[in-house]
């Protein structure tokens, strides 16, 4: 039963699939794939095209713009060059393209059954990144990062992961290039998602819960709070410490940074070609936002069209429990709790913000990509926040109509797409969203949802105010 954009998932018999053939309607092509020789061969860098420009990262000691020299301790030079590049296009190495071909192109799919259930005249499309070997968009950057590290003689990578998608992706990528991998997994997800750990182990990675006893910073957190749920900020601190204290190791980050966004633009570049094949173009582009990589990956190539005058909107969706863009502040802040990263200009809730243990673990980060933040600043991206229960309701409706069980993170994008479609059910708009991953390893979250054990949580304003009061003084 769909009412006001909500669906009562407690009444499954209330949804009756519509037989299109019985109505004599002609069904458009369900999904569109590109041939391998049609795949993009370059990533797009939007940084030089952003109105108002990008603010540089700052050295936390001097408060001056930070060059690549200090960062080369934890990142390979090729990625630092991409991070600071002013070139609009970056060639994708052939070795990376060959691995991409295992699952790319990913399909562009028309969500016609969801449209029917909603009773809307809107056309809803989704780009399905769950077809990758690990079930999400994350390998688009993981493969590239493993390649560049291997090329520069790195033997081992250290990283963090929230829900486990990024850790799984880097474990997969390092296995392809013969690198060792250690993953610091946020404790709450480490406990909630055991099969993500199994996937990482299968690809040969070592996985520990963060905060861990393996690093000085992890031990300090555990000393203060032995039962800590952890956070991405803490896990990043541990992985950075790991990389900085070993000569054979570099650090890999799955979101936020510019070079990660560049790698993810293959999603939107494919989608533009596929929408053209479909004879359509989006009025609105939607994605869930944690650090910003999957949303920006889809949206950025379309934002280039908007900057050239095309009419298209962009909606970034975050959890009400971690409202970085909707209740945070654009400011210089650290990317981690231990204050070891450069200061980045981004929307932030404060580097020591401690999010609740929601199941959308990939969205539990205090900051937002500087690229996405700059686009929010310029009012090109419209941020919204949605509560947890509504996202699971949307995910269940999507599963029962389109057949794909979405990851809890992706449910946020589905919820926003439903909201857009139901603003005016008679408006024939075109909606495109990124279905960033499947939920096959998140079924315990759905089990809790059906049992009534999940709840909405809105982060208290006073807690945000307290966290923001500790922002660095520039």
C-alpha positions in Angstrom: 0.0 0.0 0.0 1.6 3.2 -1.2 0.4 6.4 0.6 2.1 9.8 0.5 5.2 8.2 -0.8 5.3 5.6 2.0 4.6 1.9 1.7 3.2 -0.2 4.5 5.6 -3.2 4.4 3.7 -4.8 7.3 1.0 -5.5 4.7 2.7 -7.4 1.9 -0.5 -8.7 0.4 -1.6 -5.1 -0.3 0.7 -4.8 -3.3 -0.6 -6.5 -6.4 1.8 -6.6 -9.4 0.5 -5.1 -12.5 0.4 -7.2 -15.7 1.5 -4.8 -18.4 0.9 -7.3 -21.2 -2.6 -7.7 -20.1 -3.1 -4.0 -20.5 -1.8 -4.1 -24.0 1.1 -1.7 -23.3 4.4 -2.0 -25.1 7.3 -2.3 -22.6 10.5 -0.3 -23.3 13.9 -2.0 -23.0 14.3 -3.0 -19.3 18.1 -2.6 -19.1 20.9 -1.1 -21.2 24.5 -2.3 -21.3 27.4 -1.0 -23.2 29.8 -3.2 -25.2 33.3 -3.4 -23.8 34.6 -1.2 -26.7 32.0 1.5 -25.7 33.3 1.8 -22.1 34.8 5.1 -21.1 38.6 5.2 -21.3 39.1 8.4 -19.3 38.0 9.6 -15.9 36.6 13.1 -15.5 38.0 15.6 -13.1 35.4 18.3 -12.3 37.7 20.3 -10.0 38.8 22.9 -12.6 35.1 23.4 -13.6 33.6 24.0 -10.2 32.3 27.6 -9.9 34.2 29.3 -7.0 36.9 26.8 -7.3 38.3 24.3 -4.7 39.9 25.3 -1.4 43.3 23.6 -1.0 44.1 21.2 1.8 46.1 22.8 4.6 49.1 21.6 6.6 47.7 21.3 10.2 51.0 22.6 11.6 51.5 25.7 9.4 47.9 26.2 8.2 49.3 26.8 4.7 48.4 24.9 1.5 49.9 21.4 1.6 51.9 20.0 -1.3 52.4 16.3 -2.1 55.7 15.9 -0.3 54.4 15.3 3.1 51.5 13.1 1.8 53.9 10.9 -0.1 54.6 9.0 3.1 51.2 7.4 2.9 50.1 7.8 -0.8 51.8 7.0 -4.1 52.8 10.0 -6.2 50.5 9.0 -9.1 47.5 9.3 -6.9 48.7 12.6 -5.3 49.1 14.0 -8.8 45.5 13.1 -9.6 44.4 14.5 -6.2 45.9 17.9 -7.1 45.4 17.8 -10.9 44.0 20.6 -12.9 43.5 18.4 -16.0 39.9 17.6 -16.8 40.5 14.2 -18.2 42.7 11.3 -16.8 43.5 8.3 -19.0 42.4 5.0 -17.4 45.4 2.5 -17.6 44.8 -0.5 -19.7 45.5 -2.8 -16.8 42.7 -1.2 -14.9 40.3 -1.4 -17.8 41.0 -5.1 -18.2 39.9 -5.7 -14.6 36.9 -3.4 -15.0 35.7 -5.6 -17.8 35.0 -8.4 -15.3 31.8 -6.5 -14.5 31.7 -3.2 -16.4 29.7 -1.8 -18.0 27.1 -1.9 -15.2 23.5 -1.9 -16.3 21.2 1.1 -16.5 17.8 -0.3 -15.5 14.3 1.2 -15.9 12.4 0.7 -12.6 9.0 0.3 -14.3 7.6 -2.0 -11.7 8.4 0.5 -8.9 6.8 3.2 -11.0 3.6 1.1 -11.3 3.5 0.4 -7.5 3.8 4.2 -6.9 1.2 5.1 -9.5 3.5 7.8 -10.8 4.0 9.2 -14.3 7.7 9.7 -13.5 10.2 7.5 -15.3 12.7 6.1 -12.8 16.1 4.7 -13.8 18.9 3.3 -11.7 22.5 2.6 -12.4 23.2 -0.8 -10.8 26.7 -1.1 -9.3 25.9 -4.2 -7.3 27.1 -6.4 -10.3 30.7 -5.9 -9.3 32.5 -9.0 -7.7 32.0 -7.5 -4.2 28.6 -6.1 -4.8 29.1 -2.4 -4.8 30.7 0.6 -6.6 33.8 0.5 -4.5 36.1 -1.5 -6.9 36.0 1.3 -9.4 38.6 3.1 -7.2 40.1 0.2 -5.4 41.4 -1.4 -8.6 42.9 1.9 -9.7 44.5 2.5 -6.3 46.0 -1.0 -6.1 47.4 -0.6 -9.7 49.1 2.7 -9.0 50.6 1.4 -5.7 51.8 -1.7 -7.4 53.4 0.3 -10.1 55.4 2.3 -7.5 56.7 -0.8 -5.7 54.4 -0.8 -2.7 54.0 -4.2 -1.1 51.1 -3.7 1.3 48.1 -1.5 1.7 46.3 -0.4 4.9 42.8 0.9 4.9 39.6 1.4 6.9 36.1 0.2 6.1 32.7 1.1 7.5 30.0 -1.4 6.3 32.7 -3.5 4.6 32.1 -2.6 1.0 35.4 -0.7 0.7 37.4 -3.2 2.6 36.0 -6.0 0.4 36.8 -4.0 -2.7 40.4 -3.3 -1.7 40.8 -6.9 -0.7 39.6 -7.9 -4.2 41.9 -5.3 -5.9 45.0 -6.2 -3.9 44.5 -9.9 -4.7 44.5 -8.9 -8.4 47.9 -7.2 -8.1 49.6 -9.4 -5.6 49.6 -7.0 -2.7 49.0 -7.6 1.0 46.0 -5.8 2.6 45.1 -5.0 6.2 41.6 -3.6 6.9 40.5 -1.8 10.0 36.7 -2.4 10.2 34.5 -0.2 12.3 33.6 -2.3 15.3 29.8 -2.0 15.0 29.9 -3.2 11.4 32.5 -5.8 12.3 29.9 -7.3 14.6 26.9 -6.7 12.4 28.3 -8.0 9.1 30.3 -11.1 9.7 30.2 -12.2 6.0 31.9 -9.0 4.9 34.8 -10.2 7.0 34.6 -13.6 5.3 34.7 -12.0 1.9 37.8 -10.0 2.8 39.5 -13.1 4.2 38.6 -15.0 1.0 40.5 -12.4 -1.1 43.4 -12.8 1.3 43.1 -9.6 3.5 43.7 -9.4 7.2 40.7 -7.8 9.0 40.6 -6.4 12.6 37.9 -4.5 14.5 38.5 -0.8 15.0 39.4 0.5 17.5 42.0 -2.2 17.7 44.9 -3.1 20.0 47.2 -3.1 16.9 47.9 0.6 16.9 48.8 3.3 19.4 45.7 5.3 18.6 43.4 2.2 18.8 44.8 1.3 22.2 44.2 4.9 23.4 40.6 4.8 22.3 40.0 1.4 24.0 41.6 2.7 27.2 39.0 5.5 27.3 36.0 3.5 26.1 36.5 -0.3 26.0 33.0 -0.8 24.5 33.5 1.7 21.7 31.4 1.1 18.5 34.2 2.8 16.6 33.8 5.2 13.7 35.2 5.7 10.2 37.2 8.6 11.7 38.9 6.3 14.2 39.5 3.5 11.7 41.1 6.1 9.3 43.4 7.1 12.1 44.5 3.5 12.7 45.1 2.8 9.0 47.1 6.0 8.6 49.2 5.1 11.6 49.8 1.6 10.2 50.9 3.1 6.8 53.1 5.8 8.3 55.0 3.4 10.5 55.9 0.8 7.8 58.2 1.3 4.9 56.4 -1.3 2.7 52.9 0.1 3.3 50.8 2.9 1.8 47.3 4.0 2.8 44.1 3.7 0.6 40.9 5.6 1.2 37.6 4.5 -0.3 35.8 7.9 -0.5 36.1 11.6 0.2 39.3 12.4 -1.6 39.4 13.9 -5.1 41.2 11.0 -6.8 38.5 8.6 -5.5 35.8 10.8 -7.0 37.6 10.9 -10.3 37.8 7.1 -10.5 34.1 6.8 -9.7 33.1 9.0 -12.6 33.1 6.0 -14.9 29.6 5.3 -13.4 28.2 8.6 -14.6 30.1 8.6 -17.9 28.6 5.2 -18.7 25.1 6.4 -17.6 25.3 9.3 -20.0 25.9 7.0 -22.9 23.2 4.6 -21.7 20.6 7.4 -21.2 21.3 8.6 -24.7 20.6 5.0 -26.0 17.4 5.1 -24.0 16.5 8.4 -25.7 16.1 10.0 -22.3 17.9 12.4 -20.0 17.4 12.9 -16.2 15.6 15.8 -14.7 17.1 14.9 -11.3 20.1 12.7 -10.3 20.1 11.1 -6.9 22.6 9.2 -4.7 23.2 8.4 -1.1 26.0 10.3 0.6 28.5 9.1 3.3 31.8 10.4 2.0 30.4 11.2 -1.4 32.0 8.8 -3.8 29.0 6.9 -5.3 26.8 10.0 -5.6 29.6 12.1 -7.1 30.6 9.3 -9.4 27.1 9.3 -11.0 26.4 13.0 -10.7 29.6 14.7 -11.7 29.5 13.9 -15.4 25.9 15.3 -15.5 26.9 18.3 -13.5 29.3 19.2 -16.4 26.1 19.5 -18.5 24.4 21.7 -16.0 27.5 24.0 -15.9 27.0 24.3 -19.7 23.4 25.4 -19.3 21.4 22.1 -19.3 18.5 22.0 -16.8 19.1 19.1 -14.3 18.9 18.9 -10.5 21.1 16.9 -8.1 20.0 15.5 -4.7 22.4 14.0 -2.2 20.8 11.9 0.5 22.2 11.3 4.0 20.9 9.7 7.2 19.1 11.9 9.7 21.4 10.3 12.3 24.6 11.6 10.5 23.5 14.9 8.9 26.8 16.2 7.6 25.5 18.4 4.8 22.1 19.3 6.2 23.2 20.2 9.8 27.0 20.4 9.5 29.1 23.4 8.6 31.4 24.1 5.7 34.8 24.4 7.4 38.4 23.2 7.5 38.5 20.0 9.5 40.5 16.8 10.0 39.4 13.7 8.2 40.1 11.5 11.2 39.7 11.5 15.0 43.5 11.5 15.7 44.0 14.7 13.7 46.6 13.2 11.4 45.2 14.1 8.0 45.5 17.4 6.2 42.8 20.0 7.0 40.2 19.7 4.3 37.5 22.3 3.3 34.3 20.3 3.6 30.9 20.0 5.3 31.6 18.4 8.6 30.0 17.5 11.9 33.4 17.7 13.7 36.2 15.2 13.5 35.4 13.7 16.9 31.7 13.2 16.0 30.6 9.8 17.1 27.7 8.5 15.0 25.1 6.0 16.3 25.3 2.3 15.2 22.9 2.5 12.3 23.0 -0.3 9.7 24.0 2.1 6.8 27.6 1.8 8.0 29.0 3.3 4.8 27.2 6.6 5.6 28.5 7.0 9.2 31.2 9.6 8.5 31.6 13.1 10.0 32.8 14.8 6.8 31.8 15.1 3.1 34.0 15.0 0.0 35.5 18.4 -0.7 34.2 18.1 -4.2 30.6 17.4 -3.1 31.0 20.1 -0.4 32.0 22.7 -3.0 29.0 21.8 -5.1 26.7 22.1 -2.1 28.3 25.5 -1.4 27.5 26.6 -4.9 23.9 25.3 -4.5 24.3 22.8 -7.4 23.7 19.8 -5.1 20.6 19.8 -2.9 21.2 17.8 0.3 18.4 16.1 2.2 18.3 13.8 5.2 16.0 10.8 5.7 15.2 8.6 8.7 16.3 5.0 8.9 12.9 3.3 8.9 11.7 5.1 5.8 14.8 3.9 4.0 14.2 0.3 4.9 10.5 0.7 3.8 11.8 1.9 0.5 14.3 -0.9 0.2 11.6 -3.5 0.8 9.3 -2.0 -1.7 12.1 -1.9 -4.3 12.9 -5.6 -3.6 9.3 -6.6 -4.0 8.9 -4.7 -7.2 12.3 -4.7 -9.0 13.6 -7.9 -7.4 16.9 -6.6 -6.1 17.5 -6.4 -2.4 19.5 -3.1 -1.9 22.2 -2.3 0.5 21.0 -0.2 3.5 23.1 2.7 2.1 21.4 2.5 -1.3 18.0 2.4 0.3 18.5 6.1 1.0 18.7 6.9 -2.7 15.6 4.8 -3.3 13.7 6.7 -0.7 14.7 10.0 -2.2 13.7 8.8 -5.7 10.3 7.8 -4.3 9.9 11.2 -2.7 10.8 12.9 -6.0 8.3 10.7 -7.9 5.5 11.4 -5.4 5.8 15.2 -5.2 3.4 15.3 -8.2 2.4 11.8 -9.4 1.2 13.3 -12.7 4.4 15.1 -13.5 6.3 13.1 -16.2 9.8 13.7 -14.9 12.8 11.5 -15.4 14.6 10.3 -12.2 18.1 8.7 -12.2 19.6 7.2 -9.0 22.7 5.2 -8.2 21.9 1.8 -6.7 25.4 1.6 -5.3 25.2 -2.0 -4.0 23.1 -5.1 -3.2 22.1 -6.0 0.4 22.9 -9.8 0.3 25.4 -9.4 3.1 23.1 -7.0 5.0 20.1 -9.4 5.6 20.5 -9.2 9.3 19.5 -5.5 9.1 16.4 -6.4 7.2 15.7 -9.2 9.8 15.9 -6.6 12.5 13.7 -4.2 10.5 10.9 -6.8 10.1 11.2 -7.7 13.8 10.6 -4.0 14.7 14.0 -3.7 16.3 15.2 -0.8 14.3 14.4 2.8 15.2 14.7 6.3 13.8 17.4 8.4 15.4 18.0 12.1 14.8 21.4 13.2 16.1 20.8 15.8 19.0 21.5 19.4 18.0 23.4 20.0 21.2 25.8 17.1 20.5 26.5 18.5 17.0 27.0 22.0 18.5 29.5 20.6 21.0 31.4 18.6 18.3 31.5 21.7 16.0 33.0 23.8 18.8 36.1 21.7 18.6 36.8 22.4 14.9 40.3 23.6 14.2 40.9 27.4 14.3 42.2 28.6 11.0 
